[in-house]
């Protein structure tokens, strides 16, 4: 059986910790995450994160990073160079988080529609089912942090593409949980469970 192909969309990991700290401080207590990482940025190795989510039974397709550019020492660069991944980085400064949010939603939607249209056109006009087979073994891995990308995820699901969504437990929206309950193409996972690995 051929491997699944991951198309990965990663929200700015540095924003994750800020939101996590904000949530914890609002509750009047420090979380274990706060105690372990008291600096203002999350010491996440994006390359390790991508590798962890890809697993051995998957191949990596396009990789989209949003927000701050990872450190030059981050293993994502070595991984991208080694495997010749297509990587898109959207850098935001200060109050431009909405631009990153919009870019992420647009990229997710466009990529899903591209896969769907190519599969349909090739099947209809060329009797070629290869694109449909490739779409069927594609999985979108989305690390959304705290962003609202429900419309984009719904569009991917309409295109009959599987989605693996990773979010923080403290910031998970009930909308994601409800959507996963009625659509088997969506699975929701907690970033908290893999934090120590990255």
N, CA, C and O of each residue as an XYZ file, in Angstrom:
792
protein
N       0.838     -1.188      0.000
C       0.000      0.000      0.000
C       0.880      1.248      0.000
O       1.857      1.325      0.746
N       0.531      2.222     -0.839
C       1.339      3.428     -0.929
C       1.118      4.317      0.290
O       0.073      4.260      0.938
N       2.111      5.131      0.587
C       2.061      5.984      1.766
C       1.105      7.155      1.572
O       0.839      7.593      0.453
N       0.601      7.644      2.693
C      -0.177      8.884      2.665
C       0.772     10.036      2.405
O       1.939      9.992      2.795
N       0.269     11.061      1.748
C       1.047     12.275      1.533
C       0.484     13.371      2.415
O      -0.714     13.653      2.379
N       1.351     13.991      3.210
C       0.933     15.071      4.105
C       1.145     16.424      3.447
O       2.216     16.695      2.904
N       0.146     17.254      3.493
C       0.300     18.667      3.169
C       0.103     19.379      4.497
O      -0.976     19.330      5.087
N       1.152     20.038      4.958
C       1.186     20.537      6.326
C       1.100     22.058      6.375
O       1.794     22.762      5.642
N       0.233     22.546      7.254
C       0.037     23.980      7.469
C       0.286     24.259      8.943
O      -0.444     23.765      9.802
N       1.323     25.056      9.244
C       1.701     25.294     10.637
C       1.582     26.768     10.979
O       2.266     27.614     10.404
N       0.700     27.061     11.928
C       0.562     28.414     12.453
C       1.810     28.738     13.268
O       2.519     27.828     13.696
N       2.084     30.009     13.484
C       3.283     30.455     14.187
C       3.391     29.837     15.577
O       2.602     30.176     16.459
N       4.366     28.926     15.794
C       4.509     28.298     17.115
C       4.751     29.304     18.228
O       4.375     29.055     19.373
N       5.377     30.450     17.912
C       5.651     31.447     18.940
C       4.368     32.074     19.483
O       4.333     32.528     20.627
N       3.319     32.100     18.665
C       2.042     32.628     19.137
C       1.337     31.631     20.044
O       0.529     32.020     20.887
N       1.637     30.353     19.878
C       0.971     29.337     20.696
C       1.240     29.578     22.172
O       0.323     29.558     22.993
N       2.525     29.808     22.504
C       2.874     29.954     23.910
C       2.282     31.230     24.482
O       1.831     31.250     25.628
N       2.282     32.309     23.680
C       1.700     33.552     24.174
C       0.233     33.345     24.529
O      -0.234     33.815     25.566
N      -0.476     32.651     23.678
C      -1.891     32.394     23.946
C      -2.047     31.458     25.138
O      -2.942     31.635     25.964
N      -1.166     30.459     25.221
C      -1.216     29.505     26.326
C      -0.950     30.217     27.649
O      -1.626     29.953     28.643
N       0.032     31.117     27.666
C       0.351     31.862     28.879
C      -0.807     32.766     29.265
O      -1.148     32.890     30.441
N      -1.407     33.394     28.264
C      -2.531     34.280     28.511
C      -3.691     33.520     29.138
O      -4.320     33.997     30.083
N      -3.968     32.341     28.611
C      -5.046     31.511     29.143
C      -4.749     31.103     30.578
O      -5.627     31.166     31.439
N      -3.514     30.684     30.837
C      -3.138     30.230     32.174
C      -3.191     31.377     33.180
O      -3.664     31.204     34.303
N      -2.701     32.554     32.770
C      -2.686     33.682     33.696
C      -4.094     34.148     34.000
O      -4.351     34.672     35.084
N      -5.006     33.967     33.069
C      -6.397     34.338     33.288
C      -7.061     33.468     34.333
O      -8.046     33.871     34.952
N      -6.530     32.285     34.528
C      -7.089     31.372     35.520
C      -6.437     31.558     36.887
O      -6.801     30.895     37.858
N      -5.470     32.469     36.947
C      -4.851     32.769     38.231
C      -3.817     31.750     38.677
O      -3.449     31.735     39.851
N      -3.340     30.903     37.784
C      -2.309     29.940     38.170
C      -1.380     29.723     36.990
O      -1.735     29.976     35.839
N      -0.189     29.251     37.300
C       0.785     28.994     36.243
C       0.658     27.555     35.784
O       0.570     26.635     36.597
N       0.650     27.369     34.471
C       0.566     26.010     33.939
C       1.943     25.371     33.944
O       2.950     26.064     34.087
N       1.993     24.050     33.790
C       3.269     23.349     33.679
C       4.033     23.852     32.472
O       5.260     23.942     32.491
N       3.291     24.181     31.414
C       3.926     24.700     30.209
C       4.609     26.021     30.513
O       5.731     26.255     30.062
N       3.944     26.895     31.278
C       4.536     28.168     31.648
C       5.787     27.972     32.478
O       6.810     28.615     32.245
N       5.696     27.080     33.444
C       6.832     26.869     34.334
C       8.035     26.330     33.584
O       9.175     26.637     33.932
N       7.791     25.537     32.567
C       8.890     24.948     31.812
C       9.506     25.929     30.825
O      10.690     25.837     30.499
N       8.701     26.859     30.358
C       9.161     27.766     29.291
C       8.755     29.187     29.626
O       7.759     29.697     29.113
N       9.537     29.828     30.494
C       9.169     31.158     30.974
C       9.596     32.272     30.039
O       9.235     33.427     30.267
N      10.352     31.968     28.995
C      10.721     32.997     28.038
C       9.494     33.326     27.187
O       8.465     32.658     27.289
N       9.606     34.349     26.355
C       8.437     34.806     25.608
C       8.187     33.995     24.347
O       7.164     34.189     23.689
N       9.084     33.103     23.997
C       8.885     32.303     22.793
C       8.949     30.814     23.108
O       9.642     30.384     24.030
N       8.229     30.059     22.342
C       8.200     28.616     22.508
C       9.405     28.008     21.806
O       9.568     28.197     20.601
N      10.263     27.275     22.536
C      11.460     26.715     21.924
C      11.120     25.476     21.092
O      11.597     24.375     21.371
N      10.299     25.673     20.082
C       9.848     24.564     19.254
C      10.766     24.383     18.065
O      11.089     25.346     17.369
N      11.182     23.165     17.831
C      11.923     22.830     16.627
C      10.879     22.408     15.601
O      10.338     21.304     15.673
N      10.603     23.284     14.654
C       9.543     23.030     13.680
C       9.844     21.772     12.873
O       8.932     21.027     12.513
N      11.118     21.539     12.590
C      11.504     20.339     11.855
C      11.133     19.070     12.613
O      10.623     18.114     12.029
N      11.396     19.070     13.926
C      11.022     17.917     14.744
C       9.509     17.757     14.792
O       8.988     16.642     14.786
N       8.818     18.880     14.839
C       7.360     18.849     14.853
C       6.814     18.227     13.575
O       5.935     17.365     13.624
N       7.335     18.664     12.428
C       6.904     18.119     11.133
C       7.198     16.626     11.058
O       6.366     15.834     10.615
N       8.407     16.255     11.503
C       8.795     14.840     11.480
C       7.891     14.002     12.385
O       7.504     12.888     12.032
N       7.564     14.547     13.540
C       6.701     13.829     14.501
C       5.312     13.573     13.917
O       4.750     12.491     14.085
N       4.769     14.571     13.233
C       3.430     14.445     12.674
C       3.409     13.611     11.396
O       2.423     12.938     11.096
N       4.499     13.664     10.659
C       4.571     12.908      9.406
C       4.628     11.410      9.679
O       4.022     10.621      8.955
N       5.346     11.024     10.708
C       5.519      9.612     11.060
C       6.213      8.850      9.922
O       6.461      9.409      8.853
N       6.514      7.604     10.157
C       7.245      6.805      9.174
C       6.360      6.325      8.031
O       6.854      5.991      6.954
N       5.051      6.292      8.268
C       4.151      5.760      7.241
C       3.596      6.842      6.310
O       2.651      6.596      5.560
N       4.188      8.036      6.361
C       3.709      9.134      5.521
C       4.871      9.808      4.797
O       6.002      9.803      5.283
N       4.585     10.381      3.644
C       5.574     11.208      2.951
C       5.135     12.662      3.083
O       3.949     12.954      3.237
N       6.106     13.565      3.021
C       5.807     14.978      3.185
C       5.624     15.638      1.822
O       6.491     15.541      0.954
N       4.502     16.300      1.648
C       4.252     17.108      0.457
C       4.617     18.540      0.764
O       5.637     18.799      1.403
N       3.796     19.477      0.316
C       4.045     20.895      0.571
C       3.983     21.194      2.066
O       3.251     20.552      2.819
N       4.766     22.181      2.469
C       4.824     22.608      3.865
C       4.660     24.119      3.904
O       5.416     24.848      3.262
N       3.681     24.585      4.651
C       3.408     26.017      4.766
C       3.605     26.447      6.213
O       2.993     25.879      7.117
N       4.458     27.452      6.439
C       4.699     28.005      7.772
C       4.187     29.436      7.796
O       4.364     30.183      6.833
N       3.555     29.812      8.892
C       2.986     31.155      9.016
C       3.544     31.844     10.243
O       3.716     31.221     11.291
N       3.828     33.134     10.113
C       4.317     33.911     11.241
C       5.822     34.040     11.216
O       6.418     34.279     10.166
N       6.443     33.877     12.392
C       7.884     34.096     12.527
C       8.680     33.040     11.788
O       8.334     31.859     11.795
N       9.745     33.482     11.155
C      10.651     32.554     10.477
C      11.399     31.747     11.530
O      11.918     32.318     12.490
N      11.464     30.415     11.362
C      12.206     29.595     12.331
C      13.683     29.964     12.365
O      14.211     30.548     11.418
N      14.335     29.623     13.454
C      15.769     29.838     13.590
C      16.520     29.087     12.492
O      16.093     28.007     12.084
N      17.643     29.650     12.006
C      18.441     28.936     10.991
C      18.908     27.569     11.464
O      19.207     26.700     10.645
N      18.975     27.369     12.785
C      19.387     26.080     13.338
C      18.239     25.085     13.420
O      18.451     23.913     13.728
N      17.034     25.546     13.147
C      15.869     24.674     13.230
C      16.010     23.561     12.205
O      16.389     23.810     11.060
N      15.708     22.337     12.611
C      15.889     21.193     11.714
C      14.923     21.206     10.538
O      15.066     20.402      9.617
N      13.933     22.113     10.551
C      13.028     22.195      9.404
C      13.803     22.534      8.138
O      13.474     22.051      7.054
N      14.843     23.370      8.276
C      15.606     23.759      7.086
C      16.375     22.576      6.527
O      16.408     22.372      5.314
N      16.998     21.791      7.409
C      17.733     20.611      6.951
C      16.774     19.616      6.305
O      17.082     19.018      5.274
N      15.616     19.449      6.923
C      14.605     18.527      6.414
C      14.113     18.974      5.045
O      13.957     18.156      4.139
N      13.869     20.274      4.896
C      13.381     20.810      3.617
C      14.432     20.636      2.527
O      14.114     20.268      1.396
N      15.680     20.903      2.878
C      16.756     20.766      1.904
C      16.945     19.310      1.497
O      17.106     18.997      0.317
N      16.925     18.436      2.478
C      17.128     17.006      2.238
C      16.022     16.425      1.352
O      16.294     15.654      0.431
N      14.787     16.799      1.636
C      13.648     16.215      0.936
C      13.059     17.109     -0.152
O      12.079     16.747     -0.803
N      13.666     18.279     -0.341
C      13.215     19.227     -1.361
C      11.723     19.539     -1.235
O      10.981     19.497     -2.217
N      11.295     19.856      0.004
C       9.910     20.228      0.230
C       9.639     21.604     -0.363
O      10.525     22.455     -0.434
N       8.413     21.799     -0.781
C       7.973     23.141     -1.149
C       7.571     23.816      0.151
O       6.654     23.351      0.829
N       8.232     24.891      0.506
C       7.959     25.572      1.763
C       7.565     27.013      1.496
O       8.262     27.727      0.776
N       6.461     27.438      2.068
C       6.025     28.826      1.969
C       6.029     29.405      3.366
O       5.465     28.812      4.285
N       6.666     30.575      3.542
C       6.723     31.203      4.855
C       6.056     32.564      4.764
O       6.372     33.366      3.885
N       5.139     32.815      5.674
C       4.442     34.096      5.735
C       4.851     34.749      7.039
O       4.463     34.304      8.119
N       5.641     35.815      6.930
C       6.155     36.479      8.124
C       5.222     37.609      8.521
O       4.797     38.399      7.678
N       4.903     37.683      9.816
C       4.070     38.764     10.315
C       4.802     39.493     11.424
O       5.563     38.892     12.182
N       4.571     40.773     11.512
C       5.150     41.597     12.572
C       4.025     42.292     13.321
O       3.063     42.774     12.722
N       4.158     42.337     14.620
C       3.223     43.109     15.426
C       1.775     42.720     15.231
O       1.388     41.579     15.482
N       0.972     43.677     14.780
C      -0.470     43.477     14.679
C      -0.923     42.851     13.388
O      -2.092     42.986     13.026
N      -0.044     42.167     12.673
C      -0.421     41.600     11.379
C      -0.841     40.139     11.472
O      -0.774     39.420     10.475
N      -1.268     39.686     12.635
C      -1.649     38.289     12.800
C      -2.820     37.913     11.896
O      -2.909     36.776     11.432
N      -3.723     38.872     11.645
C      -4.872     38.575     10.787
C      -4.438     38.245      9.366
O      -5.065     37.424      8.697
N      -3.357     38.888      8.900
C      -2.853     38.585      7.557
C      -2.378     37.134      7.494
O      -2.629     36.431      6.515
N      -1.689     36.695      8.548
C      -1.238     35.313      8.599
C      -2.433     34.369      8.649
O      -2.444     33.334      7.983
N      -3.433     34.732      9.439
C      -4.645     33.930      9.552
C      -5.331     33.806      8.199
O      -5.716     32.712      7.787
N      -5.484     34.940      7.506
C      -6.121     34.926      6.189
C      -5.308     34.117      5.195
O      -5.872     33.357      4.408
N      -3.994     34.270      5.218
C      -3.130     33.522      4.301
C      -3.271     32.027      4.528
O      -3.342     31.254      3.572
N      -3.311     31.621      5.774
C      -3.427     30.204      6.099
C      -4.757     29.652      5.594
O      -4.786     28.594      4.966
N      -5.844     30.348      5.858
C      -7.169     29.899      5.411
C      -7.249     29.821      3.895
O      -7.799     28.868      3.342
N      -6.700     30.824      3.228
C      -6.725     30.844      1.762
C      -5.910     29.690      1.199
O      -6.363     28.992      0.293
N      -4.709     29.487      1.731
C      -3.846     28.406      1.229
C      -4.490     27.043      1.418
O      -4.433     26.197      0.525
N      -5.099     26.826      2.570
C      -5.766     25.550      2.841
C      -6.879     25.319      1.824
O      -6.984     24.242      1.238
N      -7.702     26.337      1.622
C      -8.833     26.225      0.697
C      -8.374     26.011     -0.739
O      -8.876     25.130     -1.435
N      -7.413     26.825     -1.177
C      -6.926     26.734     -2.555
C      -6.310     25.371     -2.830
O      -6.562     24.776     -3.878
N      -5.511     24.876     -1.906
C      -4.852     23.573     -2.108
C      -5.886     22.463     -2.226
O      -5.744     21.569     -3.060
N      -6.925     22.512     -1.397
C      -7.977     21.491     -1.446
C      -8.728     21.539     -2.769
O      -8.978     20.504     -3.387
N      -9.083     22.738     -3.198
C      -9.829     22.890     -4.452
C      -8.966     22.460     -5.642
O      -9.469     21.834     -6.575
N      -7.683     22.789     -5.616
C      -6.771     22.353     -6.690
C      -6.772     20.834     -6.820
O      -6.886     20.304     -7.926
N      -6.647     20.140     -5.704
C      -6.627     18.674     -5.728
C      -7.954     18.110     -6.245
O      -7.969     17.154     -7.020
N      -9.048     18.698     -5.817
C     -10.370     18.222     -6.236
C     -10.597     18.447     -7.735
O     -11.037     17.542     -8.443
N     -10.297     19.649     -8.208
C     -10.528     19.982     -9.617
C      -9.647     19.144    -10.531
O     -10.108     18.644    -11.558
N      -8.372     18.987    -10.160
C      -7.475     18.180    -10.985
C      -7.968     16.732    -11.078
O      -7.941     16.128    -12.150
N      -8.414     16.189     -9.957
C      -8.920     14.812     -9.957
C     -10.149     14.681    -10.844
O     -10.271     13.718    -11.601
N     -11.057     15.642    -10.756
C     -12.285     15.594    -11.551
C     -12.010     15.764    -13.042
O     -12.558     15.029    -13.863
N     -11.169     16.725    -13.391
C     -10.877     16.978    -14.807
C     -10.151     15.817    -15.462
O     -10.485     15.415    -16.576
N      -9.161     15.282    -14.771
C      -8.415     14.153    -15.347
C      -9.310     12.929    -15.538
O      -9.196     12.211    -16.531
N     -10.199     12.704    -14.574
C     -11.099     11.554    -14.684
C     -12.097     11.753    -15.827
O     -12.366     10.825    -16.590
N     -12.630     12.937    -15.938
C     -13.674     13.206    -16.938
C     -13.127     13.276    -18.358
O     -13.706     12.693    -19.275
N     -12.021     13.982    -18.547
C     -11.524     14.241    -19.900
C     -10.454     13.267    -20.385
O     -10.257     13.104    -21.589
N      -9.769     12.627    -19.452
C      -8.665     11.756    -19.868
C      -8.817     10.327    -19.354
O      -7.940      9.491    -19.568
N      -9.916     10.051    -18.685
C     -10.127      8.725    -18.078
C      -8.921      8.312    -17.229
O      -8.560      7.138    -17.157
N      -8.319      9.305    -16.597
C      -7.131      9.086    -15.768
C      -7.534      9.223    -14.303
O      -7.921     10.305    -13.861
N      -7.446      8.143    -13.563
C      -7.855      8.154    -12.159
C      -6.692      8.362    -11.193
O      -6.880      8.315     -9.977
N      -5.487      8.594    -11.728
C      -4.318      8.744    -10.871
C      -4.446      9.943     -9.929
O      -4.109      9.840     -8.749
N      -4.933     11.087    -10.443
C      -5.082     12.273     -9.596
C      -6.097     12.027     -8.481
O      -5.927     12.508     -7.361
N      -7.153     11.277     -8.795
C      -8.155     10.949     -7.777
C      -7.545     10.051     -6.700
O      -7.838     10.208     -5.514
N      -6.700      9.116     -7.114
C      -6.033      8.234     -6.149
C      -5.082      9.036     -5.256
O      -4.990      8.788     -4.054
N      -4.379      9.994     -5.855
C      -3.465     10.832     -5.080
C      -4.233     11.687     -4.075
O      -3.800     11.858     -2.935
N      -5.376     12.221     -4.507
C      -6.210     13.016     -3.591
C      -6.689     12.151     -2.428
O      -6.710     12.594     -1.280
N      -7.073     10.915     -2.737
C      -7.596     10.018     -1.708
C      -6.551      9.650     -0.656
O      -6.897      9.345      0.485
N      -5.277      9.679     -1.039
C      -4.244      9.335     -0.056
C      -3.546     10.579      0.512
O      -2.494     10.485      1.146
N      -4.164     11.757      0.268
C      -3.634     13.006      0.810
C      -4.319     13.326      2.127
O      -5.527     13.140      2.278
N      -3.535     13.806      3.072
C      -4.081     14.247      4.354
C      -3.535     15.634      4.669
O      -2.329     15.865      4.580
N      -4.410     16.548      5.032
C      -3.999     17.885      5.442
C      -3.728     17.838      6.938
O      -4.611     17.496      7.724
N      -2.514     18.181      7.328
C      -2.180     18.291      8.741
C      -2.143     19.783      9.062
O      -1.332     20.530      8.515
N      -3.024     20.196      9.946
C      -3.167     21.619     10.243
C      -2.919     21.857     11.720
O      -3.603     21.299     12.578
N      -1.926     22.699     12.009
C      -1.655     23.115     13.377
C      -2.151     24.544     13.501
O      -1.483     25.494     13.094
N      -3.339     24.672     14.073
C      -4.045     25.946     14.013
C      -3.774     26.861     15.181
O      -4.203     28.015     15.157
N      -3.080     26.398     16.203
C      -2.887     27.273     17.349
C      -4.245     27.715     17.865
O      -5.065     26.885     18.258
N      -4.482     29.012     17.866
C      -5.752     29.531     18.361
C      -6.546     30.223     17.270
O      -7.479     30.967     17.573
N      -6.210     30.004     16.036
C      -6.884     30.709     14.950
C      -8.190     30.033     14.555
O      -8.344     28.817     14.672
N      -9.114     30.845     14.090
C     -10.397     30.329     13.633
C     -10.307     30.030     12.145
O     -10.368     30.939     11.316
N     -10.165     28.768     11.814
C     -10.085     28.384     10.404
C     -11.175     27.372     10.059
O     -11.014     26.549      9.158
N     -12.276     27.447     10.787
C     -13.376     26.517     10.548
C     -13.866     26.545      9.097
O     -14.049     25.477      8.513
N     -14.087     27.724      8.484
C     -14.563     27.729      7.090
C     -13.610     27.008      6.135
O     -14.053     26.300      5.230
N     -12.316     27.186      6.333
C     -11.338     26.527      5.465
C     -11.382     25.010      5.664
O     -11.330     24.255      4.693
N     -11.475     24.571      6.899
C     -11.540     23.138      7.173
C     -12.804     22.533      6.571
O     -12.761     21.438      6.011
N     -13.919     23.232      6.681
C     -15.170     22.734      6.087
C     -15.027     22.577      4.579
O     -15.552     21.623      4.005
N     -14.328     23.492      3.939
C     -14.140     23.408      2.486
C     -13.297     22.189      2.124
O     -13.589     21.500      1.147
N     -12.256     21.921      2.904
C     -11.411     20.749      2.659
C     -12.245     19.477      2.780
O     -12.122     18.568      1.959
N     -13.079     19.417      3.791
C     -13.926     18.249      4.004
C     -14.932     18.081      2.859
O     -15.239     16.956      2.462
N     -15.444     19.196      2.330
C     -16.350     19.138      1.176
C     -15.641     18.550     -0.044
O     -16.272     17.929     -0.900
N     -14.339     18.749     -0.115
C     -13.536     18.205     -1.220
C     -13.166     16.743     -0.968
O     -12.431     16.141     -1.751
N     -13.670     16.185      0.112
C     -13.432     14.777      0.480
C     -11.950     14.494      0.733
O     -11.419     13.463      0.320
N     -11.298     15.430      1.417
C      -9.895     15.280      1.802
C      -9.834     15.193      3.318
O     -10.501     15.959      4.014
N      -9.034     14.259      3.831
C      -8.909     14.081      5.262
C      -8.111     15.219      5.903
O      -7.180     15.767      5.313
N      -8.512     15.550      7.124
C      -7.856     16.622      7.881
C      -7.502     16.106      9.263
O      -8.331     15.521      9.960
N      -6.242     16.336      9.648
C      -5.783     16.041     11.005
C      -5.462     17.384     11.637
O      -4.471     18.024     11.285
N      -6.296     17.804     12.562
C      -6.165     19.113     13.193
C      -5.510     18.978     14.558
O      -5.927     18.156     15.374
N      -4.473     19.793     14.808
C      -3.771     19.794     16.086
C      -3.974     21.146     16.748
O      -3.693     22.184     16.148
N      -4.468     21.137     18.001
C      -4.733     22.363     18.749
C      -4.379     22.152     20.219
O      -4.248     21.018     20.680
N      -4.223     23.268     20.952
C      -4.006     23.179     22.387
C      -5.307     22.828     23.088
O      -6.375     23.287     22.684
N      -5.225     22.027     24.123
C      -6.412     21.631     24.888
C      -7.127     22.854     25.446
O      -8.356     22.918     25.426
N      -6.370     23.819     25.941
C      -6.979     25.001     26.561
C      -7.618     25.937     25.546
O      -8.394     26.820     25.914
N      -7.295     25.746     24.268
C      -7.836     26.653     23.261
C      -8.706     25.973     22.229
O      -9.067     26.579     21.220
N      -9.047     24.716     22.472
C      -9.824     23.980     21.481
C     -11.251     24.526     21.422
O     -11.886     24.751     22.452
N     -11.731     24.729     20.225
C     -13.091     25.207     20.030
C     -14.048     24.025     19.941
O     -13.736     23.010     19.319
N     -15.192     24.159     20.556
C     -16.209     23.108     20.500
C     -16.653     22.863     19.060
O     -17.098     21.767     18.721
N     -16.531     23.885     18.219
C     -16.915     23.756     16.810
C     -16.105     22.647     16.142
O     -16.651     21.857     15.372
N     -14.794     22.585     16.435
C     -13.943     21.541     15.857
C     -14.380     20.157     16.333
O     -14.461     19.215     15.546
N     -14.659     20.050     17.628
C     -15.076     18.772     18.209
C     -16.400     18.314     17.591
O     -16.555     17.147     17.232
N     -17.349     19.242     17.471
C     -18.662     18.913     16.894
C     -18.530     18.492     15.432
O     -19.188     17.553     14.984
N     -17.674     19.198     14.696
C     -17.476     18.883     13.281
C     -16.848     17.494     13.119
O     -17.234     16.731     12.233
N     -15.887     17.177     13.974
C     -15.244     15.849     13.917
C     -16.235     14.742     14.257
O     -16.115     13.623     13.759
N     -17.209     15.052     15.102
C     -18.197     14.051     15.507
C     -19.132     13.673     14.361
O     -19.672     12.567     14.339
N     -19.323     14.588     13.412
C     -20.247     14.297     12.308
C     -19.545     14.029     10.982
O     -20.190     13.667      9.998
N     -18.218     14.208     10.953
C     -17.481     13.980      9.713
C     -16.221     13.164     10.008
O     -15.287     13.663     10.637
N     -16.199     11.935      9.562
C     -15.084     11.032      9.866
C     -13.780     11.422      9.166
O     -12.724     10.875      9.485
N     -13.842     12.359      8.218
C     -12.625     12.804      7.541
C     -11.795     13.739      8.422
O     -10.628     14.000      8.128
N     -12.401     14.247      9.508
C     -11.703     15.165     10.409
C     -11.381     14.463     11.721
O     -12.246     13.844     12.341
N     -10.111     14.571     12.136
C      -9.726     14.094     13.471
C      -9.036     15.251     14.191
O      -8.251     15.987     13.594
N      -9.339     15.399     15.472
C      -8.793     16.490     16.279
C      -7.850     15.902     17.318
O      -8.202     14.956     18.023
N      -6.639     16.472     17.411
C      -5.602     15.978     18.325
C      -5.080     17.130     19.175
O      -5.167     18.294     18.785
N      -4.539     16.793     20.335
C      -4.031     17.818     21.253
C      -2.525     17.985     21.129
O      -1.767     17.018     21.219
N      -2.100     19.239     20.918
C      -0.675     19.546     20.869
C      -0.001     19.252     22.220
O       1.183     18.918     22.275
N      -0.773     19.381     23.297
C      -0.230     19.114     24.641
C       0.398     17.721     24.700
O       1.402     17.520     25.383
N      -0.183     16.774     23.994
C       0.273     15.377     24.069
C       1.611     15.138     23.389
O       2.262     14.127     23.655
N       2.035     16.047     22.516
C       3.319     15.847     21.822
C       4.330     16.937     22.147
O       5.427     16.954     21.589
N       3.966     17.854     23.052
C       4.846     18.983     23.341
C       6.258     18.556     23.718
O       7.230     19.147     23.247
N       6.381     17.536     24.563
C       7.715     17.105     25.022
C       8.573     16.569     23.877
O       9.800     16.560     23.978
N       7.938     16.122     22.789
C       8.681     15.564     21.659
C       9.271     16.630     20.741
O      10.149     16.340     19.928
N       8.788     17.859     20.874
C       9.199     18.898     19.932
C       9.967     20.024     20.590
O      10.375     20.969     19.915
